[in-house]
Amino acid sequence: MNNPLNHHHRRSIRLRDYDYTQNGLYFVTVCVNKRQPLLGNVSDGEMKLSDAGKMIEEFWNKLPEKF
């Protein structure tokens, strides 16, 4: 069972006065179960998506249609 008093505290790396609601490029990190490479692997400097990674990419690309 998770104990809310036993969670990690991290320092925010967000810019203090930056408006993150504005258009721009953002880097997103997605972590999955126990940091397993379930979505693919980097090989020769290129991301090779697994079938699950391709499914997530397809959903990600459709997000603008939903919002």
N, C-alpha and C positions, 0 to 999 in steps of 0.2 A: 504494500500500500504506500502511496506517495505521501510524504510528510511535507506540507507547505513550508515548514520552518527549515527544511533541509534542502532547499533549492539553491542553485548557483546564482550569484549576483554578477552581472557583467556590466562593465562600463560601456555606455553608449558611444558608438563611433559616428553618430549623426552630427552634421554641422549644426551648431547651435541656432543660427538665425536663417537657415536655409528652408525655403518653402518646398517641401517634398510633394506637394499636390500639383506643382507645375510640370509641364511637359519636359521630358529630358530622358537621358539614358541612365539606367540604373542597373547595377550588378546584383543579381539575386543568387544566393546559395541555397540549394535544397539538400537537406540531409534526410536520409531514409534510415530504416531499421538497422541499428548498430553499425552505421556507416558502411554498409555493404554496397558494392558497386551495382546495384540493381537496375539503374537507369542506363548503364553503359560504361565504357572505359575510354581513357585517353590513350591513343596509340599514334606514335610519330607526330605528336603535337596536334592531333585532330581527335575530336570527340566522335566515338563510334557508339551510336545508340543501340541499346538492346530493344527487343520488341516492346517492353514496358516503357522504355525511354521514348520510343517513337509514339506511343499512345499518349504520353504526357506532353510531348512536343505538339501533337495535333490539338490537344485540348488547350494548351497554352496559347497557340496561335489563334484560337477561336475566342479567347477572352474579350477582345475589343467588341465583338458582336454582342456580348452579353451585358456590357456596361456602357 
